[in-house]
Amino acid sequence: MPRDLLFEIGVEEMPSAPLYSALEQVSTASADALAAARLEHGEISVYGSPRRIALLVRDVAERQRDVTERVKGPAAAAAYDADGNPTPAALGFARSRGVDPGSLVRESTDGGEYVWAVIERPGLPAEEVLPGLLSDLAGSIQWPKTMRWGSGDARFIRPVRWLVALFGDEVLPVTFAGLTAGCTSYGHRFLAGPVTIETPSSYLEALRAASVIADGAERAAAIREGIASVADSLGGVAVVPEDTFLEVVNLVENPTVAAGRFDEAFLRVPREVLEEAMESHQRYFPVEDLNGSLMPAFLVVHNGPADRTPQIVAGHERVIRARLADAAFFYDEDLKHSLESYVGKLDGIVFHQRLGSLGQKVARVERLTRLLAKEVGAGPEDEAHAVRAAHLCKADLVTHVVVEFTSLQGVMGSYYALASGEAPAVAQAIVDHYRPRYAGDALPESLPGMLVSAADKLDTICGIHAAKQAPTGSSDPFALRRFAIGIIAMVIDGGLHLRLGRAIADAVDGYAEVLSDMDAASVVAEVKEFFLGRVQGVLRERGYAYDTIDAVLASESDDLAEVAARCAALQDARDADPELFEDLAIAFRRAANLADPSLGEGVSRDLMGDEERALADALEAADRTVQELLARGRHDDVLSELAALRPHIDAFFESVLVMDEDLRLRENRLRLLNRFVRVFSRFADFGRIAA
């Protein structure tokens, strides 16, 4: 009769994020361990709170599954003598497998006749298997940091204080960290004491009676409901960032949501500062009114007795009052100086030991922004705003608020720029230049913002490559891949018309004085290759086939927006119009199979027959049309134009012997095929597309 299995590890309060990881590990590892142990089972559930990790497995079999193993031994000719008696080889094999020599069986295979040992392994009772399995499971959890305690040598994220292990109503003698499991758990640290767990199925209810909600999903639902209810009672809506919420779920075992207030005068401080102080530092949830304005209130999820909520809230109000007073002081101090006045202080901050100070980086970014603005054809106003924003973009890093709240870099620069009288477009570009910060993040809102963002990211990418610290397969400490993907997104999705090679070369030139021994050409080539690797990854994620991407990149790799557009057109032809794509592929292959690039394209019409002249005329017209269509971005029409060449190439091959014995005719015809291939290659290298 199957029985339920419960295993709980009781610990001192654990941090939130590692607990989520541990629960995932336990879920996966327990399923693998039970499978390896040949124990059939039902549903696996894992539960966790600050003081416990629990595994509940339904319907675990009473015994391991019996297995029959077949092990191959020596060749039959070596295992038996002429009289059919087992040789030392057979006897040794049988002994090593724990079977009687007489039980060995002979069996022929493609490789000859061999002896086999057939080993019956009856399953052991689950009670004998599970203690070791669960002990190993506890020790297998990987933590970012571990500790030892007392005189033992076990390591865990926090000291282990108790173990519960039940198989049905039977206690399993699991040992870990110097403890032996029993049936006694512990409830809420302040509201309950020891709790006897009678059976695995009663675990959640027994803890609930001891003021512990062990199921994280249930705790999360209770917290969300409480947040919505309390915020509604204030006439507002809670601001609930998901990462803060998830952290709070694992900080409490018996959540109570309550509202606190702070002095309305603090609302003069930028909203982002108040939210950062409440959310990241204190794990409070701000409240905004129905118009979206911040209210002088916050929500706290506490773990104490519900009847002590007023006293608990008063304590939190004292804490947030001090935090907000500090933030307001820092903000006021920063406003006493213009944003420009902070720029000079960047010379005293090291950007990179080989690449100079942050002040030098800003000078490079300012120069590169100006060059990029001219490259993309920005208007005078956009260029001026972009260059000014580049000059000021890092100044807020030395302000009091950003030193205290580092995540507000850029945001505070925007506020201080406006307070200093800078144009709104400059302020917006300052906050925009950090975007996109991660995959899926919003792009900069304006052209000046994209220009400064691209210049800043390009400067870092090129500098780190020049310093010979490019990312490796497993390491990217400077987030260069993320920066490159951000630039690619601005080009493909944001309409930032950068020419990749030129932009990289301009960025590398900025390091000429700092890195006097730099091989600029080599760095440019390395960085471009790095970018193209990211381009391939981005386009693959968007659903384009690898050979579609390779074909387009082989023809055009400098204009990334053009690359994306050609990939889209070519992929659509492959997926939506197979007949068009077949015409393209066949026409190209017929010519490419014989073309000889070493001969060039200089043809003589005097050596041509009618079909050759017809093909030459079609190619001349198609080449002009293709170039015009590409310049206008009409990629679908380009493919149609190329596909229309198929009848001409078919007629050519039907009436013309390319490999004529006359060398002059043969080479003239091969040059004509070279021209055919070149017209196709204006769009993509179709030879890279799998047949």
N, C-alpha and C positions, 0 to 999 in steps of 0.2 A: 504494500500500500504506500504510494508516494506521500511524502511529508514536506511541509514548508521548512525553509532554512532561513535563519536570521543570524547576521553577524554585525555587531556594532562595536566601533572603536570610539571610546570616549576620551576626549582630550581637553586641554586648556584651550581658551578661545583662539580660533584660527583666523588668519586674514581671509578676506572674501574671495579675491581672485584665485588664489591657489586651491581653495576649496572646490570651486567649479571644475577646475582641471582634475582634481583628485576624484571627484564623482564620475567624470567621464572615464577616467582610467579604470576605476573599480568596475564600472558597468562592462567595459570591453574585456578586461582581464578576467573577470569572473566567468563570463561566457566561454572564453578560450580555455580556462582552467577546467571547467566542468566538462567541456567536450574532450579535452585531453585525458581526463580521468574516466571517461566513458560512463558519465552519470547523466541519464536523461533528466530533463527538467522542463518546467513551464516558464512563465513570465519572470523576467528579472527586473527588479526595481531598486533604485538607489536613492537614499535620502541623506540630507546633510543639513546641519545648522552650525553655528559657531563652535559648538562643543561636541559634535559627533559626526561620524560617517557611518552610514548603515546600509547593509545589503540585505534585501529580502528576495528570496527565490522561491517561487511556487512549485509545488509538486515535484520535488526531487526524488529520484528513484531510490529504493531501499538498498539496492546493490548495483555495482558496476555491471555493465553489459559484458557477457562472456565473449571472448574472441578466440579465433583460431588463426595462428600464425604459421606461415610456410616459409622456411628458411632454406635457401639453396646451399648445398654442400659441394664436395669434390666430385669430379667426373666419376661415373660408375666404374670405368675401367681401373681407376686408381683406388676405388673404395672397396673392391672385392677381388680376391685372388681367383685363380683358375678353378678352384673347387667351390666358389661362391661364398667363401667365408669373408667376413669383414676384415679389412686391412687396418693397420694402425691409423691410417688417414680417416677411415670411417669411424673407428672407435673414438678418436680424438674429437672429431666433429660432433658425434653424439654426446660425448661427455660435456663439451662446451655449451651444448644447447639443453642439457639436462634431460635427455630422453634416452630410452633404451635403444641400443644398436639394432635390435630386432624390429623396431618400429619405423626405421628409415624406409622411405619408399623411393623406387627408381622411376624416373620419368624422362621421356625423350622430348627435346626441344629442337629448334632449328640449329642450335649450336652443338647438339649431341645429347648423350644420355648422362644425367646427373642424379645424385641422391638428394633427397629433401627430408628435412625434419619437420614434422607436423606437430605443432605445440599447442595444446589446449590451455587457455588461460581463463579459468573461471573468475567471475567478478567477485571482488571483496565487498563486504558490507560497507555501506556509505559511512557508518560511524567510524570505521577505521581509516577511511580515505580523507574525509572532510577536515579533521583537525590540522593535518599538515598542509592541505590545500589552502585553508583560510589563513594560516600563519604566513605562508608564502605570499599570499595576496596582500596582506597588510604590509609586508616588507618590500613589496614590489612598487609601491606608489612612489612616483618621482616628484620631488618638491624642488622649487627654485632654491630654497635654503633649508637646511635641517639643523637640529640641535641635539645635544645629549643632555641628560639630566641625572641627578643622583649618582650612584656608583655603577650604573649599567652602561653598556656600550651600544644599545639600540639608538637609532637616529630617526627622528620624525620632525615634522614642522613645529610641533609643540609637544610638551610632555604628555604621554599617554597615561590616563588615570584609571580606566576600567575597560573591560571587555565583556561583551555579551555574545554567547554563541548557543543557539538552540536549533535542534533538528526535531521538529515536532515539539513535544514537551520535554525532550531529553536534552540536557546540557552537554555540549561538546567540549572536551578539555583542550581548547585552543590556547596555545601559549604564544605571547609576543611581548616584547619590551619588558620582560621580567614579570608579567602578569599572566594569570590563568583565568580563562573566561568562566563566567557564571551566568546567572539569570537576573542580576541586579544592575539596572541602569540608574541614571540620575536625571531628575527633572530640572526645572529652572533654577539657576544658581541662587536666586533670592526668594523664590516663591514656593519651592518644593524641595524635597530631599530624595532619598533612595526610592527607586521604583522597581518592583518585581515584575518582570515580563513573564507571563505564564506561557504564552505560545507566540510564534512569529506573527500570526494573523492578528494578535491583540496589541502589537507593538505601537502602532500609531495612536490608537485610542488610549493606551496606558500612558503614553507621554503627554497626550493632549490633556489628560486629567491632571498631569503634573505641570501644567502651564508651559508646555513645549509643543510647538507645531513643527514636527520633524520634516514634513513634506515641504520642500522649497516652493513648489508650484502653489500649494495651498497658502503658504505665507505670502507669496507674491500677490495672489488674488485678494487676500485680506488687506494687504497694504494698499493696493490700488483702490479698493473700495473705500478704505478709510481716508485716503488722500482726496478722492473726489468728494466725499461727504463733508469733510472739514473745510475744504476750499469753498465748497458751495455755501456753507454756513457763513463764510466771510464775504460772500457776494463776489467771489472771484474764481479763477481757474489756476490750478497749480502748474508750474513749469517743471516738467519731469524729464530730464535727460535720461536716456535709457541706461547709459553706463553707470550713472549715479544710483539709479533705481536698483539695478542688479547688485551693486555693491551693498546697498542697504538691506536687501533681502537676506543676505548672508551675515549681517551684523546683529540680527535679533533672533530670538527664539519664540517670543510671545509679543508680537508687535502691537503698539498702541500709537495711533497718529494723533498729534495735537498741534495747535497753532500757537505761535509766539509772535511778538511784535517788536519793532524797533522804532527809533525816533524817525519821524517823517522827514526831518532835516537831512538825513543821509541820502534821500532820493535825489539830491542835487549832484551826487557822484554818478559817473556814467554807469548805466545799468549793468554792463558787462563786468565791472569791478565788483558790484554788489553780488551778482550771481556767482562769480568765481569764489568770493569769500564764503558764500553760503553753501554752494554745492561741493566744490572740490576740497575746501578746507574743513567744513563742518558736516557735510552730507545732509544739509537742509534743502528743502524744496521751496524756491521763491513762489510768490503768488502774484498774479497780475489781474487787473480788473477786466471787465468785459470789453473795454476799449483797447486792451493790450498793453496798458501802462502798468509798471511795477507798483505794487502796493507795499506799505510799510509792515509787511507780515511775512512769516515763513512757516513752513510745516516741518515738524520733526517727528521721526519714527523712533520711539524709545522702547527699551526693553524692560523697564521697571514696572512696578505695580501700577495698575490703572488708577487706583485711588490716590496715588501720589503724583498724578500728572501735574497739578498746579505747581508743586514744588520743583518737579523736574523741569517744567517749562521755564520757570523763573531762573533756574540755573543756566539753561541754554540762552535765555535772553541776556544774561550778564556776559556770557561768552561772546555772543554775536555783537553786542554793543561794543566790546573792546576791539573785536576784529574790524568792525566797520569804522570805528573811530581812527584806527591805524590807517585804514585805506583812505579815509577822507583826508587825513593829515598828509599822507604821501601825495595824494592828488593835488592838494592845495600847494604843497611845496614845488611840485613839478610845474604848476601853472605860473609860478613866479618868474620863469625863464621861458624864452621863446624856444621852439623846437630846434631852430638853427643853432642855438648856443650849445646844444648837446653834441652836435656833429664832431667838433674838435676832440671831444673826449674819446671818440672811437679809435684814435691813434694809439691809445694806451691799452687797447684790448687786442689780444692775439686772435687772429682768425685761424691761422695754421702756422706751425713752427717754420715751415719752408716757404709759405706764401704770404707772409707779412701780417700786418694788423688789419683790424676790421675797417679802419679808416682807409687803408689802401684798397681794400675790397670795394668800398663804396665808390672810390674814385674810378676804379675799373668798371663797375656797374654803370656809373653815370656816363662814362665814355661809350660803353657798349650800347647803352640805351639810345644814345644819340645816333649811333651807326645803324642800329636796327630800325629806328624810326625812319631814317632816310631809305633804308632798304625796302621797307614795306610801303613807302609812299605816304607816310602820315602827314597830315596838314600841319601848318606852323603852330597852331594852338595845341594840338595833341602832342606834338613833339616837345614844345616848351613845358607842358604839364608833366609829360613823362620824365624829362630830364630833371626837372625840379623834384619830382617824387623820388627819383633814383638818388638824388643828393641827400634827401631826408629820410630814406626808407628804413635805415637802421638806427636812427638817432634815439628812438624811444627805448632802445636796449639798455641805456644807461640812466633811465629815469627811475624814480623810486618805485612807482607802481609796477613796472615791468620786472624790476629786480625781485619784487615780492611775489608778483603773479606772472610768471614767465609765459603762460599760455596766452597772455593778452598782448604779446608783441604784435605790432602792426595795428591792432585795434586802438591802442592808446596813442600810437603815432598819428592816427587819423584824427582823434580828438584834439591832440595838442597842435596839430597843423591848423585845424580850424580856429582854435583859440589864438594862434599866432597870426591869423589873418591870411593864411594860404588859401588858394582857390579850392573850392569843393572838389574839383576834378583831381587835384593833387592829393587831397586827403583820402579820396576814394582809392586812388592808385597805391597809396601807402599800405592800406589794409589789404588791397587786392594782390599785392606782389607776393604774398605767401601762398596764394591759391594757384592751382589746386593742391591741397595738402595731402590728399590720399585719393585712391581710386574712387571715382564717383562723386568727388567733391565738386562744388560749384566752381566754374571758371571765373576769372576776373571779369568784372562787369563792363569795363571800358578798354579801349585800345591803349591808353597810357598804362593802365594796370597790367595788361598782357605784356607790353613792352618791358616794363620793369621786372615783372615776374620772369620772363624769358631770359633777360639779361642776368639777373641774379642767379638763376639756376644754371645757365650756361657757364657763367664764371666759375661756379663751384665745380661743375662737372669737369671742365677743362683743366682747372687748377689741380684737382686731386689726381687726374690722369697724368698731368705733367710732373707731379710729385711722386709718381710711380706707386700710387696707393689705390689703383683701380679696384672695383669690386671683384671678389672671387665668387666661385660657385655657391659658397655657403656664407659669405660675409659681405655686407654692404654698410659699413658703419657710418658713412656720410650720406646715406639714402640717395645715392646717385641714380639708381634705377627709378625711384619714385619721381625724382626731378625730371628725368628724361621723359617719362610717361606723361608728366604734367605738361611739358613743352609740346609733345606730340598731340595731346588733347587740345591744346590751344590752337595748334595749326589746323588739325583736321576738323574739329568741332567749333572752334572759336573764330575761325577765319583769319588767323594771324599768318599772313603770307610770307613766311620766312623761306629763304633758300638755305637749306641746311649747311651745305659746305661753306658758303660765305660766312654765315653766322658763327660757325665753329672757328673758322680761321680768324675772324675779328676778335673772338673771345680769347683765343690762344695768344694773339699778338699782345694782348693786355698784360701778359706775364713776361714779356721780353726783358724788362729791367729786373724783376724779382728773381727770375730763373735765367740767368745769363747763359748757362750752358745747355739750355733746353733745345732739343731737336724739334722745332716747331712743326715741320712737315710730318714727322712721325707721330706727334701728338694729335695733329688734325686727323690723320688717317685712322688712328686708334679710336678717337672719340666718335668719328663718323661710323665706324664699324660697330661701336657700342650702341649708338643710336639706332642703327638699322636692325640690330638684334631686338631692341625694344619695339621697333615698328612692326617687325614680324609677329612678335607676341601680341601686340595690340590688335593687329588685323586678324590674327587667328582667333582671338577672343570674340571678334565681331562676326565670325562665321565664314571667313574666306578660306579656301583650300590653300594648303601650303604651296602647291605648285603655281597656283594663280598669283600668289604674293611674290614668289621667286621670279616668275616671268616678268611681272611689272617692275620689280626692283632692278632687274638686270637691264632694263631700258631707261628707267627714270628713278633715281633715288635721292634727288636733291630737293624736289618740291613734294613734301609729304602730303599736302592736300591733293595734289595731282595723283600721287600714288594711290591714295585711298579711293579717289574717284574712278581711276582706271580699274582697280580691283573690283569695285562694285559693278562696273559695266561688264567686265569679263566674266565675273561670277554669275551675273544675271544671264549672260549669253549661254553659259554652261548649264544653268539650272532651268531657265525659263524658255530658252529657244535652242534646243539641241541641234536643230537643222542648221541654224546659222553658225553655231560653233563647229559643227562637223565640216561645213564649207571652209571655215577659217583654218581648221587644223589640217585638212587634207591639202588645201592649196599651199599652205606653208611647207608641209612635209615634202610634197612633190618637188618643190624648188630647193629646199634646204638639203635634201639628201644628196644632191649633185653639186650644189654651189661650192665654189672654191674662193674663199675670201682673199687668198694671197694674190689673185689676179686683178683685184679691184673691180670697178664698174664702168670703165671707159669702153663703150661699145661703138662699133662702126656700122652705120645703117647700110653702107654699101655691101656688106657681107650678109645682109638679112634677106630672108624670104618674106612672103606676105604674112604668115602667122607670127613670125618673129617681130615684124614691124607693128603688127596689131597689138602684140603684148607690150612692146616698148612704148607705144602711144598710150595704152591703157595705164601703164605704170607711171608715165610722166603726168598724166591727168590725175591719177589717184594720189600721187605724192603731193601735188599742190593742194588737193582737196583735203587730204589727211592733215597736213600742217595747219590749214585754215580751221578745220574742225577742232583740232586739239587746242589751238589758241583760243577758241570760243568755248571750250569745255564741253563740246557735244560728243561725248565718248561713245554713246550708243550708235551715233551716225558714223563714227570712225569705223567701228566694227562692221557695220553694214557695207561701208565702202570697201573695206578689205575683203570681206566675203564675196563681194561682187567680182573680184579678180579670178575666182575659181574657174569660170568658163574659159577665160583667156589662157590660163596655165594648162587647163585640160586640152584645149585645142592645140596649144604649142607642143605638148608632149605627143599628141596623136599624129602630128604631121612633121615633126622635126626630130632628127636623130642628134641628140646633144653631143654624144661622144663620137663625133665624126672623125674619120681618119685624117681629114685635113685639119692640121693643128690650128690654123687661123680661124676656121669655122667653129671648131670645138671651143677654143678659148673665148671667142666672141659670144657664143651661146652661154657659156658658164658665167661670163660677166653680166649678161642679161639676167641670169638667175640670181646673181649676187644683188643686183638692183632690186629684184623682186623681194628678196629677204630683207633688204634694208628698209623698204617701204613698210613692211610688217613690223620691223623692229622699232619703228618710231613710236609704236604703241606698247609693245611688249616683246619679250623673247619667247615666241611661241614654242620654240624647241625645248623649253624647260617644262612644258605642260605634259603630264603623263598621258600616254595614248589611251 
